[in-house]
Amino acid sequence: MGKCPQCNQWNTLVEDVLVEEKKALQKVSRDVSPMPFSSIDSVGFIRKRCGIDELDRVLGGGMVEGSFVLVGGDPGIGKSTIMLQMAHRIAGPDSKVLYVSGEESGPQIKIRGDRLGAVSDDILIYPEVLLERIQEQIKALRPDLVIIDSIQSVFSSQIDSPPGSMSQIRHGAGVLMEIAKGGNTTVFIIGHVTKDGWIAGPKMLEHMVDTVLYFEGDNTGAFRILRAVKNRFGTTGEIGVFEMKSAGLQEVRDPSALFINSMGGDMPGSSVMATIEGTRAFVVEVQSLVSKTSFSMPRRISIGPDLSRLTVLLAVMEKRAGIYLSQSDVVLNIAGGIKVNEPALDLPVVMAVASSALDKPMPKGFVCIGEIGLNGELRPVGQMESRVREAMRMGFTDVMIPRLGMDSMQDIKGVRLVAFCHIKDALEVIL
């Protein structure tokens, strides 16, 4: 405008250019130099117990100093709860914890802490979402443990994109990784998941962290399963079992007692198997329901096991055992909400489906372990001895196994081993 609308004078307007000054992030430098491979200490990392045995088991024996851990799961499943419980167990005069919350205010966290009994002055609550301020507080306080709840809520002023976007998550994770590796500070970050159950954001996020933990289970139920899908400091097969109570997540010491209610033999459509998760063996119940369909295309529903594998097993039952289910709906479920996906599940699935289709229960005290080939032959599976001993501990008296794995089981006393070569012979137990 040439004329000012207020003073009515010409050529009095002056341009004022606003320039946003962006402060560069301070990178955490790692004080290292190139070294020969033989001079690197392979046992240099230090583990610290979390105070929660099931969490320590999944982490490989405890959290490692300077590690970067990602925890994911559905909303309301207990991610923030277990992080606050862990912070309470670790916090002390010699161990300072910084809990950064971008989704809840301080009073909200205090209410949860009072309910969980996790109230400690050594836990510093910091409701903040700006990455630069979080970085400054970590540099000033130098805590032993940092918990970020959640990575999707944290954003940096250096990135011109909204919080939760791909670039913001990637940049925030990179800065937090430098903090963990450069300052030997253990960092736990909570990540949102998509409707498919995967961590929201770029897949690079899971590659950047040292450990990825997933919470499984229905958030309307009482039981939760914590599973490690990536662990640079331990195995990835371990699981931790928790029960959600009013006082928070409580550890389940004996999962076998959780997933079975009886020795079987009461109702048709049920079989029991011994599964392996990491170094732990426990017994679960496989349930099936077979009913006549009123549609031209029968339905196949699998809750827990792989649906494609169920379809293959039904075809094997029809071709090799003469049990025709082409006019029936088949529903399969693993009791307790656990997900089992291993070859040893084949025989229990077939026995449960056949039991429901024939309306005859399995004999009481039977456990089924074995893989089934496309020709109907029974194949042995790994760690058979651990599975059988766990079944014995729970009071089961008979174990159905493939005949090929019979020789390695001769030393086990106190249980009757029932061995078969073909699925047709195994179904005689029900018939």
C-alpha beads as a LAMMPS data file, in Angstrom:
LAMMPS data file: protein, C-alpha beads

431 atoms
430 bonds

1 atom types
1 bond types

-500.0 500.0 xlo xhi
-500.0 500.0 ylo yhi
-500.0 500.0 zlo zhi

Masses

1 110.0

Atoms # bond

1 1 1 0.000 0.000 0.000
2 1 1 1.341 3.385 -0.948
3 1 1 -0.854 5.333 1.479
4 1 1 -1.220 4.538 5.183
5 1 1 -4.902 4.019 6.062
6 1 1 -4.386 5.449 9.585
7 1 1 -2.376 8.672 9.092
8 1 1 -3.288 9.164 5.428
9 1 1 0.375 9.808 4.560
10 1 1 2.119 8.485 1.461
11 1 1 5.168 6.207 1.418
12 1 1 5.255 5.760 5.205
13 1 1 4.821 1.941 5.354
14 1 1 8.017 0.022 6.049
15 1 1 8.382 -3.688 5.350
16 1 1 9.162 -5.780 8.423
17 1 1 10.488 -9.257 7.514
18 1 1 10.076 -11.906 10.231
19 1 1 12.822 -14.500 10.124
20 1 1 12.388 -17.578 12.304
21 1 1 15.708 -18.411 13.868
22 1 1 16.062 -22.164 14.258
23 1 1 18.509 -23.337 16.817
24 1 1 20.461 -26.338 15.679
25 1 1 20.177 -29.423 17.795
26 1 1 23.194 -30.258 19.846
27 1 1 24.430 -33.622 18.715
28 1 1 25.729 -36.003 21.326
29 1 1 29.201 -36.991 20.250
30 1 1 30.459 -40.461 20.968
31 1 1 34.009 -40.335 22.238
32 1 1 35.292 -43.272 20.218
33 1 1 37.984 -43.900 17.654
34 1 1 38.676 -46.700 15.157
35 1 1 40.047 -49.805 16.830
36 1 1 41.077 -53.337 15.824
37 1 1 38.395 -55.990 16.030
38 1 1 40.404 -58.094 18.501
39 1 1 40.750 -55.215 20.971
40 1 1 36.989 -54.761 21.446
41 1 1 35.662 -56.040 24.773
42 1 1 32.753 -58.365 23.922
43 1 1 31.425 -58.410 27.490
44 1 1 31.626 -54.707 28.121
45 1 1 27.899 -53.998 28.467
46 1 1 26.288 -53.914 31.900
47 1 1 22.851 -55.356 32.630
48 1 1 20.577 -53.967 35.314
49 1 1 17.523 -55.708 36.690
50 1 1 14.196 -53.952 36.142
51 1 1 12.611 -55.409 39.275
52 1 1 9.946 -57.153 37.164
53 1 1 11.042 -60.735 36.516
54 1 1 8.840 -61.280 33.452
55 1 1 10.154 -58.075 31.860
56 1 1 13.738 -59.040 32.683
57 1 1 13.148 -62.426 31.026
58 1 1 11.941 -60.819 27.792
59 1 1 14.843 -58.339 27.760
60 1 1 17.324 -61.206 28.081
61 1 1 18.170 -60.882 31.775
62 1 1 17.658 -57.166 32.356
63 1 1 18.073 -53.871 30.562
64 1 1 21.478 -52.988 29.141
65 1 1 23.094 -49.670 29.952
66 1 1 22.870 -47.384 26.929
67 1 1 20.251 -49.507 25.157
68 1 1 17.365 -48.116 23.102
69 1 1 14.096 -50.030 23.608
70 1 1 10.762 -49.656 21.788
71 1 1 7.526 -50.852 23.425
72 1 1 4.392 -51.158 21.254
73 1 1 0.851 -52.384 21.698
74 1 1 -2.831 -51.557 21.331
75 1 1 -4.329 -48.591 23.221
76 1 1 -5.120 -49.410 26.838
77 1 1 -3.175 -52.670 26.895
78 1 1 -0.759 -51.515 29.615
79 1 1 2.296 -49.890 27.989
80 1 1 2.327 -46.800 30.207
81 1 1 1.397 -48.894 33.237
82 1 1 4.353 -51.245 32.986
83 1 1 6.726 -48.373 32.245
84 1 1 5.632 -46.539 35.400
85 1 1 5.923 -49.747 37.429
86 1 1 9.407 -50.324 36.041
87 1 1 10.390 -46.731 36.834
88 1 1 9.252 -47.205 40.436
89 1 1 11.291 -50.422 40.824
90 1 1 14.452 -48.843 39.374
91 1 1 14.280 -45.356 40.909
92 1 1 16.394 -44.794 43.986
93 1 1 19.113 -42.597 45.477
94 1 1 21.651 -44.054 43.025
95 1 1 19.338 -44.326 40.021
96 1 1 17.471 -41.334 38.634
97 1 1 14.529 -41.795 36.257
98 1 1 13.076 -39.176 33.896
99 1 1 9.531 -39.918 32.707
100 1 1 8.653 -37.706 29.738
101 1 1 4.932 -37.673 28.992
102 1 1 3.620 -35.999 25.882
103 1 1 0.103 -37.369 26.155
104 1 1 -0.747 -36.989 29.840
105 1 1 -0.389 -34.170 32.321
106 1 1 1.407 -34.430 35.634
107 1 1 -1.790 -34.853 37.692
108 1 1 -2.964 -37.673 35.415
109 1 1 0.303 -39.560 35.926
110 1 1 0.091 -38.891 39.672
111 1 1 -3.375 -40.477 39.804
112 1 1 -2.093 -43.601 38.063
113 1 1 0.971 -43.675 40.284
114 1 1 -1.174 -43.543 43.431
115 1 1 -3.283 -46.432 42.129
116 1 1 -0.224 -48.503 41.270
117 1 1 1.675 -47.615 44.402
118 1 1 4.448 -46.251 42.181
119 1 1 5.126 -42.939 43.918
120 1 1 8.764 -41.983 44.340
121 1 1 10.577 -38.661 44.457
122 1 1 13.368 -40.235 42.434
123 1 1 10.992 -40.376 39.423
124 1 1 11.020 -37.004 37.670
125 1 1 7.811 -36.369 35.695
126 1 1 8.259 -34.040 32.731
127 1 1 5.127 -33.314 30.611
128 1 1 6.739 -32.006 27.441
129 1 1 6.535 -32.641 23.696
130 1 1 9.239 -30.350 22.263
131 1 1 12.319 -32.421 21.496
132 1 1 14.791 -29.592 22.082
133 1 1 13.552 -29.022 25.632
134 1 1 13.592 -32.751 26.355
135 1 1 17.171 -32.936 25.146
136 1 1 18.184 -30.021 27.365
137 1 1 16.631 -31.641 30.448
138 1 1 18.347 -34.963 29.763
139 1 1 21.676 -33.159 29.365
140 1 1 21.163 -31.219 32.622
141 1 1 19.803 -34.059 34.784
142 1 1 21.839 -36.954 33.303
143 1 1 19.283 -39.614 34.371
144 1 1 20.036 -43.332 34.314
145 1 1 16.717 -44.148 32.631
146 1 1 14.583 -42.077 30.267
147 1 1 11.021 -43.072 29.338
148 1 1 9.353 -41.310 26.397
149 1 1 5.554 -41.678 26.306
150 1 1 5.141 -41.610 23.356
151 1 1 7.461 -41.135 20.373
152 1 1 4.479 -40.073 18.214
153 1 1 3.757 -37.103 20.496
154 1 1 7.315 -35.726 20.452
155 1 1 8.171 -33.198 17.748
156 1 1 11.076 -30.979 16.813
157 1 1 10.898 -27.348 15.706
158 1 1 13.589 -28.159 13.154
159 1 1 11.185 -30.278 11.092
160 1 1 8.351 -28.591 9.190
161 1 1 5.809 -31.363 9.657
162 1 1 3.169 -32.180 12.275
163 1 1 3.837 -34.446 15.282
164 1 1 3.508 -38.147 14.496
165 1 1 4.600 -37.754 10.876
166 1 1 7.254 -39.948 9.313
167 1 1 9.946 -37.271 9.362
168 1 1 9.238 -36.249 12.964
169 1 1 9.385 -39.832 14.235
170 1 1 12.558 -40.569 12.285
171 1 1 14.277 -37.401 13.505
172 1 1 13.152 -37.841 17.123
173 1 1 14.292 -41.454 17.222
174 1 1 17.676 -40.474 15.801
175 1 1 18.247 -37.840 18.488
176 1 1 17.155 -40.186 21.282
177 1 1 19.406 -42.916 19.918
178 1 1 22.381 -40.554 20.083
179 1 1 21.459 -39.735 23.677
180 1 1 21.332 -43.427 24.583
181 1 1 24.570 -44.394 22.861
182 1 1 26.540 -41.254 23.632
183 1 1 25.647 -40.869 27.298
184 1 1 25.136 -44.524 28.339
185 1 1 21.541 -43.649 29.235
186 1 1 18.923 -46.351 28.831
187 1 1 16.004 -45.005 26.793
188 1 1 12.559 -46.634 26.582
189 1 1 10.115 -45.224 24.057
190 1 1 6.448 -46.134 23.737
191 1 1 5.098 -46.405 20.201
192 1 1 1.561 -46.357 18.879
193 1 1 0.393 -49.176 16.636
194 1 1 -1.761 -49.163 13.515
195 1 1 -5.020 -51.066 13.090
196 1 1 -2.968 -53.972 11.727
197 1 1 -0.963 -54.143 14.963
198 1 1 2.346 -52.738 13.622
199 1 1 4.303 -49.842 15.080
200 1 1 3.034 -46.604 13.534
201 1 1 5.614 -44.640 11.579
202 1 1 8.511 -45.652 9.365
203 1 1 9.816 -49.216 9.540
204 1 1 13.205 -47.613 10.082
205 1 1 12.138 -46.959 13.682
206 1 1 12.268 -50.680 14.495
207 1 1 15.657 -50.972 12.775
208 1 1 17.148 -48.109 14.786
209 1 1 16.303 -49.430 18.256
210 1 1 18.106 -52.269 20.037
211 1 1 14.990 -54.062 21.280
212 1 1 11.359 -54.161 20.113
213 1 1 8.727 -55.381 22.576
214 1 1 5.088 -56.012 21.665
215 1 1 2.155 -56.312 24.037
216 1 1 -0.407 -58.912 22.936
217 1 1 -3.847 -59.761 24.246
218 1 1 -7.312 -58.309 24.305
219 1 1 -7.391 -55.039 26.230
220 1 1 -10.862 -55.979 27.536
221 1 1 -9.460 -59.149 29.077
222 1 1 -7.245 -59.647 32.088
223 1 1 -4.109 -61.231 30.611
224 1 1 -1.278 -59.660 28.631
225 1 1 1.672 -61.229 26.827
226 1 1 4.880 -59.264 26.309
227 1 1 6.894 -60.608 23.394
228 1 1 10.345 -59.613 22.085
229 1 1 10.465 -59.521 18.282
230 1 1 13.941 -57.976 18.165
231 1 1 16.694 -58.036 20.770
232 1 1 20.357 -57.249 20.143
233 1 1 21.269 -58.302 23.677
234 1 1 19.335 -61.567 23.972
235 1 1 16.983 -64.024 22.295
236 1 1 13.789 -63.018 20.511
237 1 1 11.678 -66.007 21.480
238 1 1 11.017 -65.140 25.124
239 1 1 7.621 -63.995 26.365
240 1 1 6.393 -62.519 29.616
241 1 1 2.867 -63.144 30.924
242 1 1 1.033 -60.540 33.000
243 1 1 -2.406 -60.175 34.514
244 1 1 -4.054 -56.756 34.633
245 1 1 -5.436 -55.973 38.081
246 1 1 -6.524 -52.817 39.889
247 1 1 -2.976 -52.428 41.245
248 1 1 -1.411 -52.698 37.788
249 1 1 0.207 -55.511 35.835
250 1 1 0.982 -58.538 38.002
251 1 1 3.406 -61.242 36.886
252 1 1 2.078 -64.720 36.073
253 1 1 4.680 -67.190 37.322
254 1 1 2.985 -70.323 35.956
255 1 1 1.469 -69.705 32.486
256 1 1 0.394 -73.350 32.071
257 1 1 -2.074 -73.002 34.929
258 1 1 -3.407 -69.881 33.226
259 1 1 -4.159 -71.339 29.806
260 1 1 -5.780 -74.654 30.823
261 1 1 -8.669 -75.324 33.188
262 1 1 -8.712 -79.122 33.375
263 1 1 -7.106 -82.317 32.136
264 1 1 -9.491 -82.434 29.156
265 1 1 -11.904 -85.237 28.342
266 1 1 -14.989 -83.294 29.408
267 1 1 -16.336 -81.731 26.212
268 1 1 -15.849 -82.411 22.482
269 1 1 -13.784 -80.008 20.376
270 1 1 -10.882 -79.553 22.775
271 1 1 -7.276 -80.774 22.817
272 1 1 -4.192 -79.823 24.809
273 1 1 -0.695 -79.136 23.486
274 1 1 2.689 -78.231 24.965
275 1 1 4.264 -75.270 23.208
276 1 1 7.664 -73.586 23.446
277 1 1 8.248 -69.845 23.666
278 1 1 11.942 -69.077 23.943
279 1 1 13.289 -71.185 26.795
280 1 1 9.888 -71.619 28.433
281 1 1 7.498 -74.520 27.854
282 1 1 3.851 -74.326 28.839
283 1 1 0.575 -76.064 28.114
284 1 1 -2.294 -74.450 26.185
285 1 1 -5.763 -75.575 25.166
286 1 1 -6.836 -75.707 21.515
287 1 1 -10.592 -75.311 20.999
288 1 1 -12.611 -76.041 17.877
289 1 1 -16.254 -75.796 16.849
290 1 1 -17.572 -77.629 13.769
291 1 1 -21.173 -77.045 12.704
292 1 1 -23.217 -77.524 9.553
293 1 1 -23.314 -74.444 7.372
294 1 1 -26.374 -72.926 5.746
295 1 1 -24.298 -71.199 3.061
296 1 1 -22.812 -72.531 -0.141
297 1 1 -19.316 -71.512 1.005
298 1 1 -18.359 -72.755 4.489
299 1 1 -16.517 -70.356 6.759
300 1 1 -13.092 -70.904 8.274
301 1 1 -12.348 -68.756 11.326
302 1 1 -9.051 -68.957 13.224
303 1 1 -8.404 -66.904 16.370
304 1 1 -4.716 -67.257 17.131
305 1 1 -3.381 -69.916 14.726
306 1 1 -2.638 -69.187 11.081
307 1 1 -5.785 -69.400 8.940
308 1 1 -3.896 -70.687 5.894
309 1 1 -2.424 -73.529 7.941
310 1 1 -5.901 -74.453 9.188
311 1 1 -7.132 -74.686 5.581
312 1 1 -4.253 -77.022 4.694
313 1 1 -4.918 -79.286 7.698
314 1 1 -8.621 -79.545 6.835
315 1 1 -7.669 -80.633 3.313
316 1 1 -5.309 -83.275 4.740
317 1 1 -8.063 -84.543 7.056
318 1 1 -10.431 -84.942 4.126
319 1 1 -7.920 -86.540 1.749
320 1 1 -5.927 -88.768 4.122
321 1 1 -8.327 -89.489 7.008
322 1 1 -11.749 -89.465 5.367
323 1 1 -13.236 -86.710 7.565
324 1 1 -15.232 -84.468 5.219
325 1 1 -15.831 -80.903 6.404
326 1 1 -16.724 -79.224 3.104
327 1 1 -20.297 -78.658 4.320
328 1 1 -19.338 -77.398 7.780
329 1 1 -18.130 -74.171 9.322
330 1 1 -14.918 -74.580 11.330
331 1 1 -13.907 -72.208 14.132
332 1 1 -10.515 -72.545 15.852
333 1 1 -9.325 -70.768 18.972
334 1 1 -6.430 -70.858 21.449
335 1 1 -7.820 -70.403 24.964
336 1 1 -6.412 -67.484 26.928
337 1 1 -5.720 -65.190 23.964
338 1 1 -2.184 -66.414 23.292
339 1 1 -0.895 -66.631 19.724
340 1 1 0.754 -69.936 18.852
341 1 1 2.268 -70.367 15.417
342 1 1 4.572 -73.382 15.238
343 1 1 4.502 -76.804 13.526
344 1 1 3.744 -78.609 16.815
345 1 1 0.277 -77.076 16.676
346 1 1 -0.771 -79.258 13.709
347 1 1 -1.663 -82.419 15.624
348 1 1 -3.626 -80.635 18.406
349 1 1 -5.608 -78.713 15.778
350 1 1 -6.537 -81.863 13.870
351 1 1 -7.525 -83.684 17.063
352 1 1 -9.659 -80.760 18.269
353 1 1 -11.429 -80.394 14.907
354 1 1 -12.034 -84.145 14.641
355 1 1 -13.314 -84.251 18.214
356 1 1 -15.876 -81.542 17.462
357 1 1 -16.854 -83.029 14.077
358 1 1 -17.382 -86.509 15.577
359 1 1 -18.876 -85.050 18.798
360 1 1 -16.551 -87.203 20.905
361 1 1 -14.149 -85.764 23.504
362 1 1 -10.462 -86.539 23.688
363 1 1 -9.465 -88.994 26.440
364 1 1 -8.738 -87.300 29.739
365 1 1 -5.114 -86.472 30.464
366 1 1 -3.940 -86.463 26.815
367 1 1 -1.438 -83.961 25.375
368 1 1 -0.808 -83.798 21.606
369 1 1 2.528 -82.745 20.089
370 1 1 3.485 -83.098 16.440
371 1 1 3.662 -81.721 12.925
372 1 1 1.537 -83.120 10.082
373 1 1 2.785 -83.436 6.503
374 1 1 0.683 -83.169 3.362
375 1 1 0.499 -86.962 3.114
376 1 1 -0.865 -87.202 6.634
377 1 1 2.388 -88.413 8.196
378 1 1 3.349 -87.248 11.693
379 1 1 6.693 -85.490 12.003
380 1 1 8.716 -84.744 15.166
381 1 1 9.287 -81.205 16.438
382 1 1 12.066 -79.577 18.432
383 1 1 12.544 -79.589 22.211
384 1 1 10.223 -82.540 22.646
385 1 1 11.625 -83.476 26.053
386 1 1 10.927 -80.026 27.537
387 1 1 7.348 -80.173 26.274
388 1 1 6.725 -83.628 27.746
389 1 1 8.183 -82.714 31.120
390 1 1 5.992 -79.615 31.327
391 1 1 2.935 -81.754 30.558
392 1 1 4.002 -84.151 33.324
393 1 1 4.373 -81.262 35.757
394 1 1 0.792 -80.187 35.057
395 1 1 -0.506 -83.684 35.796
396 1 1 -1.068 -85.066 32.285
397 1 1 -0.558 -88.829 31.997
398 1 1 -0.493 -89.496 28.218
399 1 1 1.430 -87.723 25.466
400 1 1 0.647 -88.310 21.796
401 1 1 3.816 -87.895 19.711
402 1 1 5.130 -88.930 16.267
403 1 1 6.788 -92.332 16.192
404 1 1 9.933 -90.833 14.642
405 1 1 10.648 -88.946 17.873
406 1 1 10.034 -91.928 20.124
407 1 1 13.673 -92.990 20.516
408 1 1 14.804 -89.750 22.178
409 1 1 12.024 -89.984 24.786
410 1 1 12.840 -93.369 26.308
411 1 1 14.459 -91.863 29.423
412 1 1 11.319 -90.026 30.552
413 1 1 9.471 -91.922 33.274
414 1 1 6.068 -91.248 34.775
415 1 1 4.150 -90.608 31.549
416 1 1 2.783 -92.900 28.840
417 1 1 4.009 -92.077 25.343
418 1 1 1.486 -92.850 22.599
419 1 1 3.280 -92.808 19.236
420 1 1 1.724 -92.843 15.763
421 1 1 3.034 -92.642 12.216
422 1 1 -0.063 -91.333 10.413
423 1 1 -2.951 -89.020 11.165
424 1 1 -5.465 -91.770 10.430
425 1 1 -3.997 -93.909 13.212
426 1 1 -3.972 -90.973 15.652
427 1 1 -7.693 -90.328 15.106
428 1 1 -8.403 -93.836 16.428
429 1 1 -7.860 -92.380 19.913
430 1 1 -11.105 -90.443 19.480
431 1 1 -12.973 -93.114 17.553

Bonds

1 1 1 2
2 1 2 3
3 1 3 4
4 1 4 5
5 1 5 6
6 1 6 7
7 1 7 8
8 1 8 9
9 1 9 10
10 1 10 11
11 1 11 12
12 1 12 13
13 1 13 14
14 1 14 15
15 1 15 16
16 1 16 17
17 1 17 18
18 1 18 19
19 1 19 20
20 1 20 21
21 1 21 22
22 1 22 23
23 1 23 24
24 1 24 25
25 1 25 26
26 1 26 27
27 1 27 28
28 1 28 29
29 1 29 30
30 1 30 31
31 1 31 32
32 1 32 33
33 1 33 34
34 1 34 35
35 1 35 36
36 1 36 37
37 1 37 38
38 1 38 39
39 1 39 40
40 1 40 41
41 1 41 42
42 1 42 43
43 1 43 44
44 1 44 45
45 1 45 46
46 1 46 47
47 1 47 48
48 1 48 49
49 1 49 50
50 1 50 51
51 1 51 52
52 1 52 53
53 1 53 54
54 1 54 55
55 1 55 56
56 1 56 57
57 1 57 58
58 1 58 59
59 1 59 60
60 1 60 61
61 1 61 62
62 1 62 63
63 1 63 64
64 1 64 65
65 1 65 66
66 1 66 67
67 1 67 68
68 1 68 69
69 1 69 70
70 1 70 71
71 1 71 72
72 1 72 73
73 1 73 74
74 1 74 75
75 1 75 76
76 1 76 77
77 1 77 78
78 1 78 79
79 1 79 80
80 1 80 81
81 1 81 82
82 1 82 83
83 1 83 84
84 1 84 85
85 1 85 86
86 1 86 87
87 1 87 88
88 1 88 89
89 1 89 90
90 1 90 91
91 1 91 92
92 1 92 93
93 1 93 94
94 1 94 95
95 1 95 96
96 1 96 97
97 1 97 98
98 1 98 99
99 1 99 100
100 1 100 101
101 1 101 102
102 1 102 103
103 1 103 104
104 1 104 105
105 1 105 106
106 1 106 107
107 1 107 108
108 1 108 109
109 1 109 110
110 1 110 111
111 1 111 112
112 1 112 113
113 1 113 114
114 1 114 115
115 1 115 116
116 1 116 117
117 1 117 118
118 1 118 119
119 1 119 120
120 1 120 121
121 1 121 122
122 1 122 123
123 1 123 124
124 1 124 125
125 1 125 126
126 1 126 127
127 1 127 128
128 1 128 129
129 1 129 130
130 1 130 131
131 1 131 132
132 1 132 133
133 1 133 134
134 1 134 135
135 1 135 136
136 1 136 137
137 1 137 138
138 1 138 139
139 1 139 140
140 1 140 141
141 1 141 142
142 1 142 143
143 1 143 144
144 1 144 145
145 1 145 146
146 1 146 147
147 1 147 148
148 1 148 149
149 1 149 150
150 1 150 151
151 1 151 152
152 1 152 153
153 1 153 154
154 1 154 155
155 1 155 156
156 1 156 157
157 1 157 158
158 1 158 159
159 1 159 160
160 1 160 161
161 1 161 162
162 1 162 163
163 1 163 164
164 1 164 165
165 1 165 166
166 1 166 167
167 1 167 168
168 1 168 169
169 1 169 170
170 1 170 171
171 1 171 172
172 1 172 173
173 1 173 174
174 1 174 175
175 1 175 176
176 1 176 177
177 1 177 178
178 1 178 179
179 1 179 180
180 1 180 181
181 1 181 182
182 1 182 183
183 1 183 184
184 1 184 185
185 1 185 186
186 1 186 187
187 1 187 188
188 1 188 189
189 1 189 190
190 1 190 191
191 1 191 192
192 1 192 193
193 1 193 194
194 1 194 195
195 1 195 196
196 1 196 197
197 1 197 198
198 1 198 199
199 1 199 200
200 1 200 201
201 1 201 202
202 1 202 203
203 1 203 204
204 1 204 205
205 1 205 206
206 1 206 207
207 1 207 208
208 1 208 209
209 1 209 210
210 1 210 211
211 1 211 212
212 1 212 213
213 1 213 214
214 1 214 215
215 1 215 216
216 1 216 217
217 1 217 218
218 1 218 219
219 1 219 220
220 1 220 221
221 1 221 222
222 1 222 223
223 1 223 224
224 1 224 225
225 1 225 226
226 1 226 227
227 1 227 228
228 1 228 229
229 1 229 230
230 1 230 231
231 1 231 232
232 1 232 233
233 1 233 234
234 1 234 235
235 1 235 236
236 1 236 237
237 1 237 238
238 1 238 239
239 1 239 240
240 1 240 241
241 1 241 242
242 1 242 243
243 1 243 244
244 1 244 245
245 1 245 246
246 1 246 247
247 1 247 248
248 1 248 249
249 1 249 250
250 1 250 251
251 1 251 252
252 1 252 253
253 1 253 254
254 1 254 255
255 1 255 256
256 1 256 257
257 1 257 258
258 1 258 259
259 1 259 260
260 1 260 261
261 1 261 262
262 1 262 263
263 1 263 264
264 1 264 265
265 1 265 266
266 1 266 267
267 1 267 268
268 1 268 269
269 1 269 270
270 1 270 271
271 1 271 272
272 1 272 273
273 1 273 274
274 1 274 275
275 1 275 276
276 1 276 277
277 1 277 278
278 1 278 279
279 1 279 280
280 1 280 281
281 1 281 282
282 1 282 283
283 1 283 284
284 1 284 285
285 1 285 286
286 1 286 287
287 1 287 288
288 1 288 289
289 1 289 290
290 1 290 291
291 1 291 292
292 1 292 293
293 1 293 294
294 1 294 295
295 1 295 296
296 1 296 297
297 1 297 298
298 1 298 299
299 1 299 300
300 1 300 301
301 1 301 302
302 1 302 303
303 1 303 304
304 1 304 305
305 1 305 306
306 1 306 307
307 1 307 308
308 1 308 309
309 1 309 310
310 1 310 311
311 1 311 312
312 1 312 313
313 1 313 314
314 1 314 315
315 1 315 316
316 1 316 317
317 1 317 318
318 1 318 319
319 1 319 320
320 1 320 321
321 1 321 322
322 1 322 323
323 1 323 324
324 1 324 325
325 1 325 326
326 1 326 327
327 1 327 328
328 1 328 329
329 1 329 330
330 1 330 331
331 1 331 332
332 1 332 333
333 1 333 334
334 1 334 335
335 1 335 336
336 1 336 337
337 1 337 338
338 1 338 339
339 1 339 340
340 1 340 341
341 1 341 342
342 1 342 343
343 1 343 344
344 1 344 345
345 1 345 346
346 1 346 347
347 1 347 348
348 1 348 349
349 1 349 350
350 1 350 351
351 1 351 352
352 1 352 353
353 1 353 354
354 1 354 355
355 1 355 356
356 1 356 357
357 1 357 358
358 1 358 359
359 1 359 360
360 1 360 361
361 1 361 362
362 1 362 363
363 1 363 364
364 1 364 365
365 1 365 366
366 1 366 367
367 1 367 368
368 1 368 369
369 1 369 370
370 1 370 371
371 1 371 372
372 1 372 373
373 1 373 374
374 1 374 375
375 1 375 376
376 1 376 377
377 1 377 378
378 1 378 379
379 1 379 380
380 1 380 381
381 1 381 382
382 1 382 383
383 1 383 384
384 1 384 385
385 1 385 386
386 1 386 387
387 1 387 388
388 1 388 389
389 1 389 390
390 1 390 391
391 1 391 392
392 1 392 393
393 1 393 394
394 1 394 395
395 1 395 396
396 1 396 397
397 1 397 398
398 1 398 399
399 1 399 400
400 1 400 401
401 1 401 402
402 1 402 403
403 1 403 404
404 1 404 405
405 1 405 406
406 1 406 407
407 1 407 408
408 1 408 409
409 1 409 410
410 1 410 411
411 1 411 412
412 1 412 413
413 1 413 414
414 1 414 415
415 1 415 416
416 1 416 417
417 1 417 418
418 1 418 419
419 1 419 420
420 1 420 421
421 1 421 422
422 1 422 423
423 1 423 424
424 1 424 425
425 1 425 426
426 1 426 427
427 1 427 428
428 1 428 429
429 1 429 430
430 1 430 431
